[in-house]
Amino acid sequence: MDFFDKAGVMAIGSRLRMLSEQLTEEATKIYDLYDVGLKPKWFPVFYLLSHDESKSITQIATEIGHSHPSVSKIVKEMIKEGILSEHKDKIDGRKNNIRLTPKGKEIAIQIEDQYLDVRNAVEEILNQSTYNMWNALQEFEFLLEQKPLLKRVKALKKNREAQHVQIIPYAPKYKTHFKELNEAWITQHFKMEDTDHKSLDHPEDYILDKGGEILVALYNETPVGVCALIKMDHPEYDFELAKMAVAPEAKGKGIGWILGQATLEKAKSLGAKTVYLESNTVLKPAIHLYHKLGFEKVVGYPTPYERCNIQMAKTL
């Protein structure tokens, strides 16, 4: 157990697999002890059918939580041993039902003593345990159902990586990054337009000198994201959130979310009441991010972009 002491809870899957293998090996010997002609892997299917007259393979798979191919393979093995038989459904001729054969029913009677002794033996172990593993497994499975392990790991990974993200004001040395990061995503999905060239080639004239702002996201001191606030001459909208781009290699770290929040906070510090943006619905991750940031769909404002098919705004 030295490995598990070193690896700790990270090795929970390996430890459960080892425990499963140990119990399966013992179960094989227990079946031999009671002279019951079953294999441990057959037990879920056998037990289910010994309490129900017949079921389809799909029904069996659903109820015991196994895959359809796995159940199909087990059923074929048990049919070959004469324990199960397959019959056409009386109502739906396209469906086959599985049931115990007379031999299978005899085993169901014979195995009752084994059930009693095994149940009592397991309960004895549980009663001797400080922690009831059966109850703990039920709780653990419930928690995984609410939020899978992968989703939990992804969230923690994103939070950890976010600690390496720094949002800073634009400086002339980031002009090339501002342009290249935006050109990359625009040319991947669309084409560069006149307004793109103006804002990306001359960010000082087109954005900063008119009262706008540009923020830069650094990851481990490397520029990986940018976003601009463009001052608007509009009775309802104060700034346009525009030219947000994140380097492909930095995606999945939550940088877009951090950058978006920082940009909205900057707009608020500048006295803005509303922020507007334009996008395209083909950019599903971006639209999802905007919704998450609190933007809602609006209509009616003329756009200089051919690619724009959705306009959104947020009240600060």
Secondary structure, DSSP 8 states (H G I E B T S, - for coil): -HHHHHHGGGGHHHHHHHHHHHHHHHHHHHHHHTT----GGGHHHHHHHHHSS-B-HHHHHHHHT--HHHHHHHHHHHHHTTSEEEEE-SS-TT-EEEEE-HHHHHHHHHTHHHHHHHHHHHHHHHHHSSS-HHHHHHHHHHHHHHS-HHHHHHHHHHHHHHTTEEEEE--GGGHHHHHHHHHHHHHHHS---HHHHHHHH-HHHHTGGGT-EEEEEEETTEEEEEEEEEE---SS-SEEEEEEEE-GGGTTSSHHHHHHHHHHHHHHHTT-SEEEEEE-TT-HHHHHHHHHHT-EEE-----S-SS--EEEEEE-
